[in-house]
């Protein structure tokens, strides 16, 4: 039987081969190659040969880290992510609270969910250009609305304002993703055992209390998961900033991914600097996801440890009780034996 | 009584917010579709119209007269998305089966490894990937956009989580006794078990592949190989600068198929999003 198991074990390796080969070829090799290029002088359209920088191996990294455009791109990326994530998660939480409230159901929920999620499925490239057209100058739909509502007499070229431009990118990101986040949070709440909510209701908790003291603590893991995936996605934001305003005006919507693309595939084709910037982003993403997973893992382990401790405690208590009981029974047995011996003695006497 | 009044007020607020958000989801697309039927002059006079006009064919003529070719973009995107989805779904299931059904030495380390690489985004590896593909002269080869899908770590993770409780080894054992080979067992018995997971994962793989801009933009330089998102990006160029109607029509042509498919499959898609999150 054991031999047969070993015979089948080889299929575990065989069936994993395609995945491993594809990973080595299309992921690992490119990562290592990107890292290497970061230490070379590889630049120029169509160039593939390179030399390692021997005088100062970290020159590209230094150039990138002191490049004002890169610093600005990094700042923009963080700002755009943060200002889209906060309203997105708040809106998603609010909708989740409304849609999962068992005391009063929202009619037409299904339709609302379908509509809220819809922007997420549409090609981001299309959405970027659509919004560029909507904000068109001199005559675009947004200007049309502003003039009809009397906010302005003549059309405004809104997108040359850096704050407005960044704000619109943030709006598009929020608009595209809050529905997705909502669906995930709702599924998280539905996964919580309904008895907990019933207990809260019996205890007299109102809606707000239930949400903050029961719902939120119970979907902590899913909230963290949303945070990590959103952060990693946000750090790679490309389609919207690239096509909405091509990173402009004055680099106000330039993100790190757009920076990397522009360095490598336009202008002077500086693959080496783009590679160095990619590696910097890779390290940032790796650290962030490692921290997040540590938090998740620790939580899990702590829970397990607590359970084990509790079990040990109850086991010890049981052991103690058992010993006590044994001792008691021994005592009673002894007295019983003593009694019988005496009785027997007595009988003998008779 | 007071409580009821509060309830009513809350309900009104809920519906106002939800209806507002719903309009916000529809409005940009509605304006886009209406403007696709209007002439540039009409749009210049009033950029918003809730009703269509009759210039669609005219817009189409201008649109197709320049570099935008939706049929080519559609075809290429379809080839890439179908190919990538097929490979991703099949090989992720196979890898997940290897992780669940067999007791091999590296099974646990391999699974931990898959979890570790799940978060690596394609963007940070792109320079090396481009250089590699350029060196073997495959930059305009669609296979370079399809084959990497064989290694989709997050899909393997999802498939494993699904298969773990769903697979009964007794069925596999009895198939073995009947003389079926391991590969045949996977294709004939395990794949059908995984159908629900495959369906949801296929939808998401297809959509993300269809919408992907970054990798095709880097690799494809030949106009005949352009995918839909790259075709769309052409509408941003100077040649369409003053052709508002045509730009809206071009955008509409890329969005309409997606919206139709989405509305048909929305139930499964939303259930799929919810299912995918449970892994976290």
Interface residues (C-beta under 8 A of the other chain):
Chain A: X5 X8 X9 X10 X11 X12 X13 X14 X15 X16 X18 X19 X20 X21 X22 X23 X26 X27 X29 X30 X31 X32 X33 X34 X35 X36 X37 X42 X46 X48 X94 X95 X98 X104 X106 X108 X111 X112 X113 X114 X115 X116 X117 X118 X119 X121 X122 X123 X124 X125 X126 X127 X129 X130 X131 X132 X133 X134 X136 X139 X140 X141 X143 X144 X145 X175 X179 X180 X183 X184 X186 X187 X188 X190 X191 X221 X222 X224 X225 X226 X228 X229 X232 X235 X236 X238 X239 X242 X243 X246 X257 X260 X261 X264 X265 X271 X274 X275 X278 X279 X281 X282 X285 X286 X289
Chain B: X7 X10 X11 X14 X15 X17 X18 X21 X22 X24 X25 X26 X28 X29 X31 X32 X35 X43 X44 X45 X46 X47 X48 X91 X92 X94 X95 X97 X98 X99 X101 X102 X103 X104 X105 X106 X107 X110 X117 X119 X120 X121 X123 X124 X125 X126 X127 X128 X129 X130 X131 X132 X134 X135 X147 X148 X149 X150 X151 X153 X156 X182 X186 X207 X210 X211 X213 X214 X217 X218 X228 X229 X230 X232 X233 X235 X236 X244 X247 X248 X251 X254 X255 X258 X259 X262 X263 X266 X269 X270 X273 X274 X275 X277 X278 X280
